[in-house]
Amino acid sequence: MKPEEFDKKFDDNKKDIIDDLDLTSLRRPNLKQKRVNVDFPAWIIDSLDKEAKRMGVTRQSVIKLWLAERLEKLALTRRSS
């Protein structure tokens, strides 16, 4: 299928395009997982666990979310200065 045909099919939203994609080579740049170990004081773990329970997610999810939010905020601050 030519790119123009694919674009039209997508833009028209009349047909499902998933069958036209090769998902075997799908990659998510900059999202490769890498394991790290971090030691926290017990009070931080307790606070993280309480927040995770409140949010209905895992402790790891809270940590990832908060770190990502903070890093995005720092990046935006640096770009604007």
N, CA, C and O atoms as CSV, one atom per row, in Angstrom:
chain,resi,resn,atom,element,x,y,z
A,1,MET,N,N,0.842,-1.168,0.000
A,1,MET,CA,C,0.000,0.000,0.000
A,1,MET,C,C,0.893,1.239,0.000
A,1,MET,O,O,1.875,1.301,0.741
A,2,LYS,N,N,0.562,2.194,-0.807
A,2,LYS,CA,C,1.322,3.437,-0.882
A,2,LYS,C,C,1.002,4.301,0.338
A,2,LYS,O,O,-0.093,4.228,0.896
A,3,PRO,N,N,1.970,5.114,0.741
A,3,PRO,CA,C,1.752,5.966,1.916
A,3,PRO,C,C,0.506,6.846,1.795
A,3,PRO,O,O,-0.209,7.056,2.775
A,4,GLU,N,N,0.252,7.352,0.599
A,4,GLU,CA,C,-0.918,8.203,0.391
A,4,GLU,C,C,-2.217,7.440,0.655
A,4,GLU,O,O,-3.164,7.976,1.230
A,5,GLU,N,N,-2.239,6.179,0.221
A,5,GLU,CA,C,-3.426,5.347,0.436
A,5,GLU,C,C,-3.617,5.082,1.938
A,5,GLU,O,O,-4.733,5.145,2.455
A,6,PHE,N,N,-2.521,4.790,2.613
A,6,PHE,CA,C,-2.586,4.535,4.051
A,6,PHE,C,C,-3.082,5.788,4.785
A,6,PHE,O,O,-3.952,5.704,5.652
A,7,ASP,N,N,-2.518,6.951,4.427
A,7,ASP,CA,C,-2.936,8.209,5.052
A,7,ASP,C,C,-4.417,8.473,4.841
A,7,ASP,O,O,-5.124,8.876,5.765
A,8,LYS,N,N,-4.883,8.242,3.618
A,8,LYS,CA,C,-6.295,8.480,3.315
A,8,LYS,C,C,-7.176,7.535,4.131
A,8,LYS,O,O,-8.199,7.948,4.678
A,9,LYS,N,N,-6.775,6.269,4.207
A,9,LYS,CA,C,-7.538,5.287,4.961
A,9,LYS,C,C,-7.610,5.697,6.437
A,9,LYS,O,O,-8.656,5.580,7.074
A,10,PHE,N,N,-6.488,6.177,6.963
A,10,PHE,CA,C,-6.453,6.628,8.348
A,10,PHE,C,C,-7.308,7.882,8.532
A,10,PHE,O,O,-8.109,7.966,9.463
A,11,ASP,N,N,-7.130,8.845,7.643
A,11,ASP,CA,C,-7.861,10.113,7.756
A,11,ASP,C,C,-9.361,9.941,7.596
A,11,ASP,O,O,-10.142,10.615,8.267
A,12,ASP,N,N,-9.768,9.039,6.708
A,12,ASP,CA,C,-11.197,8.805,6.486
A,12,ASP,C,C,-11.847,8.100,7.669
A,12,ASP,O,O,-13.054,8.207,7.886
A,13,ASN,N,N,-11.023,7.371,8.436
A,13,ASN,CA,C,-11.501,6.660,9.622
A,13,ASN,C,C,-12.657,5.704,9.305
A,13,ASN,O,O,-13.498,5.411,10.155
A,14,LYS,N,N,-12.672,5.238,8.077
A,14,LYS,CA,C,-13.752,4.333,7.669
A,14,LYS,C,C,-13.360,2.873,7.850
A,14,LYS,O,O,-14.211,1.997,8.008
A,15,LYS,N,N,-12.061,2.633,7.823
A,15,LYS,CA,C,-11.589,1.259,7.924
A,15,LYS,C,C,-10.534,1.158,9.010
A,15,LYS,O,O,-9.823,2.120,9.303
A,16,ASP,N,N,-10.448,-0.009,9.591
A,16,ASP,CA,C,-9.422,-0.281,10.589
A,16,ASP,C,C,-8.082,-0.436,9.886
A,16,ASP,O,O,-7.975,-1.185,8.915
A,17,ILE,N,N,-7.056,0.268,10.367
A,17,ILE,CA,C,-5.737,0.220,9.723
A,17,ILE,C,C,-4.781,-0.748,10.398
A,17,ILE,O,O,-3.666,-0.946,9.915
A,18,ILE,N,N,-5.189,-1.349,11.497
A,18,ILE,CA,C,-4.274,-2.198,12.263
A,18,ILE,C,C,-3.728,-3.366,11.438
A,18,ILE,O,O,-2.582,-3.776,11.620
A,19,ASP,N,N,-4.539,-3.890,10.545
A,19,ASP,CA,C,-4.082,-5.013,9.714
A,19,ASP,C,C,-3.044,-4.579,8.689
A,19,ASP,O,O,-2.350,-5.420,8.116
A,20,ASP,N,N,-2.933,-3.288,8.453
A,20,ASP,CA,C,-1.965,-2.766,7.490
A,20,ASP,C,C,-0.613,-2.455,8.133
A,20,ASP,O,O,0.322,-2.049,7.442
A,21,LEU,N,N,-0.507,-2.638,9.424
A,21,LEU,CA,C,0.727,-2.327,10.140
A,21,LEU,C,C,1.511,-3.598,10.448
A,21,LEU,O,O,0.933,-4.652,10.716
A,22,ASP,N,N,2.829,-3.480,10.406
A,22,ASP,CA,C,3.709,-4.580,10.795
A,22,ASP,C,C,4.097,-4.366,12.252
A,22,ASP,O,O,5.001,-3.583,12.544
A,23,LEU,N,N,3.427,-5.047,13.157
A,23,LEU,CA,C,3.655,-4.852,14.585
A,23,LEU,C,C,4.807,-5.680,15.125
A,23,LEU,O,O,5.151,-5.564,16.302
A,24,THR,N,N,5.412,-6.519,14.283
A,24,THR,CA,C,6.518,-7.357,14.749
A,24,THR,C,C,7.772,-6.541,15.053
A,24,THR,O,O,8.609,-6.961,15.852
A,25,SER,N,N,7.903,-5.388,14.426
A,25,SER,CA,C,9.097,-4.572,14.642
A,25,SER,C,C,8.791,-3.331,15.481
A,25,SER,O,O,9.571,-2.379,15.497
A,26,LEU,N,N,7.671,-3.346,16.166
A,26,LEU,CA,C,7.249,-2.219,16.979
A,26,LEU,C,C,8.231,-1.980,18.113
A,26,LEU,O,O,8.620,-2.908,18.823
A,27,ARG,N,N,8.631,-0.709,18.277
A,27,ARG,CA,C,9.532,-0.325,19.365
A,27,ARG,C,C,8.993,0.925,20.022
A,27,ARG,O,O,8.254,1.691,19.405
A,28,ARG,N,N,9.358,1.130,21.262
A,28,ARG,CA,C,8.972,2.330,22.004
A,28,ARG,C,C,10.253,3.041,22.424
A,28,ARG,O,O,10.801,2.753,23.488
A,29,PRO,N,N,10.735,3.966,21.598
A,29,PRO,CA,C,11.990,4.655,21.906
A,29,PRO,C,C,11.949,5.340,23.272
A,29,PRO,O,O,10.920,5.879,23.679
A,30,ASN,N,N,13.060,5.310,23.954
A,30,ASN,CA,C,13.244,5.933,25.267
A,30,ASN,C,C,12.363,5.335,26.357
A,30,ASN,O,O,12.254,5.916,27.436
A,31,LEU,N,N,11.739,4.201,26.107
A,31,LEU,CA,C,10.913,3.563,27.130
A,31,LEU,C,C,11.440,2.186,27.515
A,31,LEU,O,O,10.739,1.401,28.154
A,32,LYS,N,N,12.674,1.900,27.125
A,32,LYS,CA,C,13.285,0.631,27.505
A,32,LYS,C,C,13.437,0.603,29.022
A,32,LYS,O,O,13.892,1.569,29.636
A,33,GLN,N,N,13.054,-0.506,29.601
A,33,GLN,CA,C,13.110,-0.642,31.059
A,33,GLN,C,C,14.536,-0.943,31.509
A,33,GLN,O,O,15.262,-1.706,30.872
A,34,LYS,N,N,14.911,-0.330,32.611
A,34,LYS,CA,C,16.209,-0.588,33.219
A,34,LYS,C,C,16.003,-0.632,34.735
A,34,LYS,O,O,15.445,0.297,35.317
A,35,ARG,N,N,16.445,-1.688,35.351
A,35,ARG,CA,C,16.219,-1.886,36.778
A,35,ARG,C,C,17.255,-1.119,37.594
A,35,ARG,O,O,18.446,-1.124,37.281
A,36,VAL,N,N,16.769,-0.455,38.658
A,36,VAL,CA,C,17.649,0.215,39.620
A,36,VAL,C,C,17.182,-0.138,41.023
A,36,VAL,O,O,16.010,-0.449,41.239
A,37,ASN,N,N,18.080,-0.089,41.947
A,37,ASN,CA,C,17.750,-0.315,43.356
A,37,ASN,C,C,17.977,0.978,44.112
A,37,ASN,O,O,19.022,1.614,43.975
A,38,VAL,N,N,16.996,1.365,44.908
A,38,VAL,CA,C,17.085,2.584,45.703
A,38,VAL,C,C,16.687,2.244,47.133
A,38,VAL,O,O,15.677,1.580,47.365
A,39,ASP,N,N,17.483,2.701,48.081
A,39,ASP,CA,C,17.161,2.503,49.491
A,39,ASP,C,C,16.468,3.758,50.011
A,39,ASP,O,O,16.963,4.872,49.843
A,40,PHE,N,N,15.294,3.554,50.655
A,40,PHE,CA,C,14.539,4.647,51.248
A,40,PHE,C,C,14.394,4.410,52.746
A,40,PHE,O,O,14.367,3.262,53.191
A,41,PRO,N,N,14.302,5.483,53.525
A,41,PRO,CA,C,13.981,5.310,54.945
A,41,PRO,C,C,12.583,4.701,55.080
A,41,PRO,O,O,11.741,4.845,54.194
A,42,ALA,N,N,12.354,4.023,56.197
A,42,ALA,CA,C,11.079,3.339,56.419
A,42,ALA,C,C,9.889,4.289,56.333
A,42,ALA,O,O,8.835,3.905,55.825
A,43,TRP,N,N,10.036,5.532,56.823
A,43,TRP,CA,C,8.908,6.467,56.802
A,43,TRP,C,C,8.494,6.805,55.368
A,43,TRP,O,O,7.312,7.028,55.105
A,44,ILE,N,N,9.454,6.846,54.441
A,44,ILE,CA,C,9.116,7.122,53.043
A,44,ILE,C,C,8.362,5.936,52.452
A,44,ILE,O,O,7.375,6.115,51.738
A,45,ILE,N,N,8.822,4.740,52.747
A,45,ILE,CA,C,8.132,3.536,52.260
A,45,ILE,C,C,6.704,3.496,52.789
A,45,ILE,O,O,5.771,3.196,52.045
A,46,ASP,N,N,6.532,3.801,54.082
A,46,ASP,CA,C,5.187,3.816,54.663
A,46,ASP,C,C,4.296,4.845,53.967
A,46,ASP,O,O,3.136,4.568,53.662
A,47,SER,N,N,4.843,6.020,53.723
A,47,SER,CA,C,4.071,7.071,53.053
A,47,SER,C,C,3.735,6.678,51.621
A,47,SER,O,O,2.623,6.914,51.149
A,48,LEU,N,N,4.695,6.082,50.936
A,48,LEU,CA,C,4.449,5.625,49.564
A,48,LEU,C,C,3.362,4.554,49.533
A,48,LEU,O,O,2.490,4.567,48.664
A,49,ASP,N,N,3.420,3.632,50.483
A,49,ASP,CA,C,2.423,2.564,50.538
A,49,ASP,C,C,1.025,3.115,50.807
A,49,ASP,O,O,0.051,2.660,50.208
A,50,LYS,N,N,0.924,4.090,51.704
A,50,LYS,CA,C,-0.380,4.710,51.979
A,50,LYS,C,C,-0.926,5.408,50.736
A,50,LYS,O,O,-2.108,5.287,50.414
A,51,GLU,N,N,-0.064,6.130,50.048
A,51,GLU,CA,C,-0.503,6.836,48.836
A,51,GLU,C,C,-0.860,5.855,47.729
A,51,GLU,O,O,-1.834,6.060,47.005
A,52,ALA,N,N,-0.086,4.804,47.599
A,52,ALA,CA,C,-0.373,3.790,46.585
A,52,ALA,C,C,-1.730,3.148,46.848
A,52,ALA,O,O,-2.510,2.924,45.922
A,53,LYS,N,N,-2.004,2.855,48.109
A,53,LYS,CA,C,-3.297,2.256,48.464
A,53,LYS,C,C,-4.431,3.226,48.159
A,53,LYS,O,O,-5.463,2.830,47.617
A,54,ARG,N,N,-4.241,4.490,48.504
A,54,ARG,CA,C,-5.259,5.507,48.232
A,54,ARG,C,C,-5.550,5.617,46.741
A,54,ARG,O,O,-6.701,5.763,46.330
A,55,MET,N,N,-4.475,5.542,45.926
A,55,MET,CA,C,-4.617,5.675,44.476
A,55,MET,C,C,-5.050,4.365,43.814
A,55,MET,O,O,-5.514,4.365,42.674
A,56,GLY,N,N,-4.897,3.261,44.526
A,56,GLY,CA,C,-5.247,1.963,43.967
A,56,GLY,C,C,-4.223,1.436,42.979
A,56,GLY,O,O,-4.563,0.746,42.017
A,57,VAL,N,N,-2.963,1.773,43.230
A,57,VAL,CA,C,-1.873,1.324,42.359
A,57,VAL,C,C,-0.750,0.760,43.229
A,57,VAL,O,O,-0.858,0.744,44.455
A,58,THR,N,N,0.309,0.305,42.601
A,58,THR,CA,C,1.444,-0.238,43.340
A,58,THR,C,C,2.382,0.881,43.794
A,58,THR,O,O,2.349,1.993,43.269
A,59,ARG,N,N,3.207,0.561,44.770
A,59,ARG,CA,C,4.234,1.510,45.228
A,59,ARG,C,C,5.127,1.924,44.065
A,59,ARG,O,O,5.460,3.099,43.913
A,60,GLN,N,N,5.510,0.946,43.245
A,60,GLN,CA,C,6.375,1.236,42.103
A,60,GLN,C,C,5.716,2.232,41.150
A,60,GLN,O,O,6.392,3.107,40.608
A,61,SER,N,N,4.415,2.108,40.942
A,61,SER,CA,C,3.697,3.033,40.058
A,61,SER,C,C,3.723,4.457,40.600
A,61,SER,O,O,3.896,5.414,39.845
A,62,VAL,N,N,3.550,4.590,41.914
A,62,VAL,CA,C,3.600,5.920,42.530
A,62,VAL,C,C,4.983,6.536,42.328
A,62,VAL,O,O,5.103,7.698,41.943
A,63,ILE,N,N,6.012,5.754,42.589
A,63,ILE,CA,C,7.380,6.256,42.437
A,63,ILE,C,C,7.633,6.681,40.991
A,63,ILE,O,O,8.156,7.769,40.746
A,64,LYS,N,N,7.265,5.831,40.036
A,64,LYS,CA,C,7.475,6.159,38.624
A,64,LYS,C,C,6.720,7.418,38.221
A,64,LYS,O,O,7.266,8.288,37.542
A,65,LEU,N,N,5.462,7.513,38.643
A,65,LEU,CA,C,4.638,8.661,38.294
A,65,LEU,C,C,5.225,9.943,38.856
A,65,LEU,O,O,5.373,10.929,38.133
A,66,TRP,N,N,5.560,9.939,40.138
A,66,TRP,CA,C,6.078,11.142,40.769
A,66,TRP,C,C,7.425,11.556,40.199
A,66,TRP,O,O,7.681,12.745,40.010
A,67,LEU,N,N,8.290,10.585,39.924
A,67,LEU,CA,C,9.580,10.929,39.316
A,67,LEU,C,C,9.398,11.504,37.913
A,67,LEU,O,O,10.042,12.489,37.551
A,68,ALA,N,N,8.525,10.887,37.132
A,68,ALA,CA,C,8.274,11.377,35.772
A,68,ALA,C,C,7.703,12.795,35.803
A,68,ALA,O,O,8.119,13.651,35.022
A,69,GLU,N,N,6.747,13.045,36.707
A,69,GLU,CA,C,6.169,14.388,36.824
A,69,GLU,C,C,7.234,15.415,37.189
A,69,GLU,O,O,7.280,16.507,36.624
A,70,ARG,N,N,8.070,15.058,38.122
A,70,ARG,CA,C,9.116,15.985,38.575
A,70,ARG,C,C,10.132,16.267,37.458
A,70,ARG,O,O,10.537,17.413,37.260
A,71,LEU,N,N,10.535,15.229,36.739
A,71,LEU,CA,C,11.504,15.411,35.659
A,71,LEU,C,C,10.914,16.233,34.515
A,71,LEU,O,O,11.614,17.048,33.914
A,72,GLU,N,N,9.636,16.028,34.212
A,72,GLU,CA,C,8.976,16.844,33.180
A,72,GLU,C,C,8.912,18.306,33.609
A,72,GLU,O,O,9.150,19.204,32.802
A,73,LYS,N,N,8.590,18.543,34.875
A,73,LYS,CA,C,8.521,19.908,35.400
A,73,LYS,C,C,9.888,20.585,35.316
A,73,LYS,O,O,9.992,21.747,34.921
A,74,LEU,N,N,10.922,19.856,35.687
A,74,LEU,CA,C,12.287,20.410,35.602
A,74,LEU,C,C,12.664,20.726,34.150
A,74,LEU,O,O,13.272,21.761,33.873
A,75,ALA,N,N,12.305,19.839,33.239
A,75,ALA,CA,C,12.621,20.058,31.825
A,75,ALA,C,C,11.914,21.312,31.307
A,75,ALA,O,O,12.509,22.105,30.577
A,76,LEU,N,N,10.649,21.490,31.682
A,76,LEU,CA,C,9.891,22.664,31.243
A,76,LEU,C,C,10.484,23.935,31.828
A,76,LEU,O,O,10.575,24.953,31.142
A,77,THR,N,N,10.884,23.883,33.079
A,77,THR,CA,C,11.485,25.042,33.737
A,77,THR,C,C,12.788,25.433,33.056
A,77,THR,O,O,13.056,26.616,32.845
A,78,ARG,N,N,13.589,24.447,32.717
A,78,ARG,CA,C,14.874,24.726,32.061
A,78,ARG,C,C,14.700,25.280,30.663
A,78,ARG,O,O,15.464,26.144,30.234
A,79,ARG,N,N,13.684,24.782,29.937
A,79,ARG,CA,C,13.432,25.275,28.577
A,79,ARG,C,C,12.974,26.720,28.566
A,79,ARG,O,O,13.312,27.479,27.657
A,80,SER,N,N,12.194,27.106,29.589
A,80,SER,CA,C,11.652,28.445,29.612
A,80,SER,C,C,12.643,29.489,30.115
A,80,SER,O,O,12.414,30.688,29.958
A,81,SER,N,N,13.754,29.036,30.724
A,81,SER,CA,C,14.737,30.016,31.215
A,81,SER,C,C,15.872,30.221,30.277
A,81,SER,O,O,16.771,31.014,30.559
